[in-house]
Amino acid sequence: MKKLIPVVFAALLLLPSGFAQKTADAGFDQPWNDFNKPLILDPFWQNHLNWDALAAELRVKGIIHKATECGRKCFADRHYLSRKLEGKNRQYLWGSYHLGRPGIKPELQADFYLAQAKPSDDEIIALDIEGLDAKKDMSLGNAERFIKRIKERTGRYPLLYTTGIVVHKIVSSLPPDSIFTKTPIWYARYCDNISCYFPNKIWKTYTLWQFASEVNCPTKSEVSDKPCDSGRCPLKKCPLNAPIPGTRFDMDVNVFNGTIDELRKQWPFTFKEP
């Protein structure tokens, strides 16, 4: 999720030029080819986004924009507030995420994120953990502290955006009552089929699947017929024949595990607990 660089996706009206034209077998096998499944974009300030052009892609129903990041210091995404206003005015479902880094205490990161994003109860809140590098990525222990702080402040648990290596670590090393069971998974996997990953002891299935980004569209399109295993799936060619209208290939594109009606009913996926 180029969290230094975020997301976007869409489908065309009759003959969607952005996708291979075939029917997906199931939610774990190329679901982006099922035109009944909505798409979600997750941009950050460096992603090109033309709202008028994007409106032509009727499958794009939501935006989850990068809001904040904390390393040695915390800073807000420079386009977040203006794009939030524009996106909500255009009736897109809205959400935000925080890129977790080492350094500043996770509780302070959570406070900064909430202060900048100002999420309402109908907006997605999410934590982005990209990997397991102690120099670049928030540790799982600090992620737990971040999640607990968000729950204390909002009454909700955030979504967890993450990658295969992090999922493998969580599933293999944490107990089945881990706090991560309360964080719906927003899974970044650039392969055609992820049925080998679900269900597991933490998550029964995914909520969002990021299937296209600068990682596999259009560069680094390493093709492999090897099956995926517990560590990683081989990269596949970009599933987009063309960028989503109003975006470029470096936009992150996600598919929801359900229909458009289900997306509207379930968004923002986490609800306040009594």
C-alpha positions in Angstrom: 0.0 0.0 0.0 2.7 2.5 -0.8 1.8 4.0 2.4 4.0 6.5 1.4 1.7 6.1 -1.5 -1.9 4.9 -1.4 -5.0 3.6 -3.5 -7.7 3.7 -6.1 -9.9 1.6 -8.4 -13.0 1.5 -10.7 -15.0 -0.3 -13.3 -16.5 0.9 -16.6 -20.1 1.1 -17.6 -20.5 -1.6 -20.2 -17.1 -3.1 -21.1 -14.8 -2.2 -18.2 -11.4 -1.5 -19.7 -9.7 -1.7 -16.3 -10.2 -5.5 -15.8 -9.7 -8.8 -17.5 -13.2 -9.8 -18.6 -13.9 -13.0 -16.9 -16.1 -14.1 -14.0 -14.5 -14.8 -10.7 -15.2 -18.2 -9.2 -15.5 -17.1 -5.6 -14.5 -14.4 -3.1 -11.1 -15.9 -2.8 -10.4 -16.2 -6.5 -10.1 -13.0 -8.5 -13.2 -11.4 -7.0 -12.4 -8.1 -8.8 -13.8 -9.8 -11.9 -17.2 -10.1 -10.3 -18.8 -6.8 -11.3 -21.3 -7.1 -8.5 -18.5 -6.5 -6.0 -17.7 -2.9 -5.2 -14.2 -1.3 -5.3 -12.5 0.9 -2.8 -9.6 3.3 -3.4 -7.0 4.2 -0.8 -4.9 7.2 -1.9 -2.4 9.5 -0.3 -1.3 12.9 -1.3 1.1 11.8 -4.1 -1.6 9.8 -5.9 -3.3 11.6 -8.8 -7.0 11.8 -8.3 -9.4 13.4 -10.8 -12.9 13.4 -9.2 -14.8 14.1 -12.3 -13.2 11.3 -14.3 -13.5 8.9 -11.3 -17.3 9.4 -11.3 -17.5 7.4 -14.6 -16.4 4.3 -12.7 -19.6 3.2 -11.0 -18.0 0.3 -9.0 -15.9 2.6 -6.9 -18.1 3.2 -3.8 -15.6 4.3 -1.1 -12.4 6.0 -0.4 -10.0 5.2 2.5 -7.4 8.0 2.5 -4.1 8.2 4.3 -4.6 10.6 7.2 -1.4 10.5 9.3 2.0 8.9 9.8 4.4 9.0 12.8 8.1 8.3 12.8 10.5 10.6 14.6 7.6 13.1 14.4 4.0 12.9 13.4 2.5 14.6 10.3 -0.8 14.7 8.5 -1.3 13.9 4.8 -1.5 17.3 3.0 -4.5 16.4 0.9 -6.5 14.5 3.5 -8.9 17.3 4.6 -9.7 18.7 1.2 -10.2 15.3 -0.3 -12.4 14.2 2.6 -14.7 17.2 2.0 -14.8 16.5 -1.7 -15.3 12.8 -1.4 -18.1 13.1 1.1 -19.8 15.8 -1.0 -19.7 13.3 -3.9 -21.4 10.7 -1.7 -18.5 8.3 -1.5 -18.3 6.1 1.7 -15.3 7.6 3.6 -12.5 6.3 5.8 -9.0 7.0 6.8 -5.9 5.1 8.0 -2.7 5.8 10.0 0.6 4.4 8.9 2.2 2.9 11.9 6.0 3.5 12.4 8.4 2.9 15.3 9.6 5.8 17.4 6.7 7.7 19.0 4.6 5.9 21.6 1.7 4.1 19.9 -0.8 5.9 22.2 0.4 9.3 21.1 0.2 8.1 17.5 -3.4 7.1 18.0 -4.2 10.4 19.6 -2.6 12.3 16.7 -4.4 10.2 14.2 -7.8 10.9 15.8 -7.1 14.6 16.2 -6.2 14.9 12.5 -8.7 12.5 10.9 -11.6 13.5 13.1 -13.5 10.4 12.1 -17.3 10.3 12.5 -19.1 7.1 13.5 -19.8 6.3 9.8 -16.2 6.5 8.7 -13.7 3.7 8.6 -10.7 3.9 10.9 -7.7 1.8 10.2 -4.1 1.0 11.2 -1.6 0.2 8.4 1.3 -2.1 9.3 3.4 -2.8 6.2 5.9 -5.3 7.5 8.1 -6.6 10.4 11.2 -4.4 10.0 11.8 -2.9 13.4 13.4 0.2 11.8 10.4 1.0 9.5 7.3 -0.7 10.9 5.3 -0.5 14.1 5.8 -3.7 16.1 2.9 -6.0 16.7 3.1 -5.2 20.5 2.8 -1.5 19.8 0.1 -2.2 17.3 -1.9 -3.8 20.1 -1.4 -0.7 22.2 -2.5 1.5 19.3 -5.6 -0.6 18.8 -6.5 -0.4 22.5 -6.1 3.3 22.5 -8.4 3.7 19.5 -10.9 1.5 21.3 -10.7 3.6 24.5 -11.1 6.9 22.6 -13.8 5.9 20.0 -15.5 2.7 21.3 -14.5 1.0 18.1 -11.6 -1.2 16.9 -9.9 -0.2 13.7 -9.4 -2.2 10.6 -5.9 -3.7 10.2 -4.3 -3.1 6.8 -1.5 -5.5 6.4 0.6 -7.8 4.3 1.2 -11.6 4.1 4.3 -11.6 6.2 2.5 -9.8 9.0 -0.5 -12.0 8.8 1.7 -15.1 9.0 3.4 -13.7 12.1 0.2 -12.9 13.8 -1.4 -16.2 13.0 1.6 -18.3 13.9 2.7 -16.5 17.1 -0.4 -15.0 18.8 -3.2 -16.8 20.7 -6.7 -17.2 19.1 -8.1 -14.6 21.5 -5.6 -11.9 20.3 -7.0 -8.4 20.0 -6.5 -8.7 16.3 -9.6 -10.9 16.1 -11.5 -7.7 16.7 -9.8 -5.9 13.8 -11.3 -6.7 10.4 -8.5 -7.5 8.0 -7.8 -5.3 5.0 -5.4 -7.7 3.2 -2.7 -6.6 0.6 -2.0 -9.7 -1.5 -1.0 -9.4 -5.2 -2.0 -12.8 -6.4 -5.1 -14.4 -7.9 -6.2 -16.7 -5.1 -6.0 -16.4 -1.3 -8.1 -19.4 -0.3 -5.0 -20.9 1.3 -5.0 -18.2 4.0 -8.6 -18.3 5.2 -10.1 -19.3 7.5 -7.3 -19.1 10.2 -7.4 -18.9 14.0 -7.6 -15.1 13.9 -9.7 -14.2 10.8 -12.4 -16.2 9.2 -12.2 -14.2 6.0 -11.0 -10.9 4.7 -13.1 -7.7 4.6 -11.1 -5.8 1.9 -8.5 -7.2 -0.5 -6.0 -4.9 -2.0 -5.2 -6.6 -5.3 -3.6 -3.8 -7.3 -1.1 -1.1 -6.5 2.3 0.1 -7.7 3.7 -3.3 -6.5 2.1 -5.2 -9.4 0.7 -2.5 -11.7 2.3 -2.2 -14.2 5.9 -3.1 -13.0 7.2 -6.0 -11.0 4.7 -8.2 -12.8 6.6 -11.4 -12.0 4.6 -14.4 -13.2 4.6 -17.7 -11.5 2.5 -20.8 -11.5 3.7 -21.9 -8.1 1.0 -22.2 -5.5 0.9 -19.9 -2.5 2.0 -21.1 0.9 2.1 -19.8 4.4 4.8 -17.3 3.6 3.8 -15.5 0.4 2.0 -15.8 -2.9 4.0 -15.3 -6.1 3.3 -12.0 -7.8 1.0 -12.1 -10.8 0.5 -9.7 -13.7 -1.4 -6.5 -13.1 -5.2 -7.4 -13.1 -5.9 -4.0 -14.6 -5.7 -3.4 -18.3 -5.9 0.3 -17.7 -5.9 2.5 -14.7 -9.2 3.4 -13.0 -10.6 6.5 -14.6 -9.2 9.6 -12.9 -6.2 7.7 -11.4 -2.9 6.1 -12.5 -1.5 2.7 -12.1 0.1 3.6 -8.8 -3.3 3.9 -7.2 -4.1 1.2 -4.6 -7.3 -0.7 -5.6 -9.3 -2.9 -3.2 -12.3 -5.2 -3.6 -14.9 -5.7 -0.9 -15.9 -9.2 0.1 -19.6 -8.8 -0.6 -22.1 -6.9 -2.7 -22.7 -3.2 -3.0 -25.7 -3.4 -0.7 -23.7 -5.4 1.9 -20.9 -2.8 1.7 -23.4 0.0 2.5 -24.9 -1.9 5.4 -21.6 -3.0 6.9 -19.5 0.2 6.4 -17.5 1.2 8.5 -17.3 -2.5 9.6 -16.6 -1.8 13.2 -19.3 -0.5 15.6 -19.3 1.1 19.0 -19.6 -1.4 21.8 -21.6 -0.7 25.0 
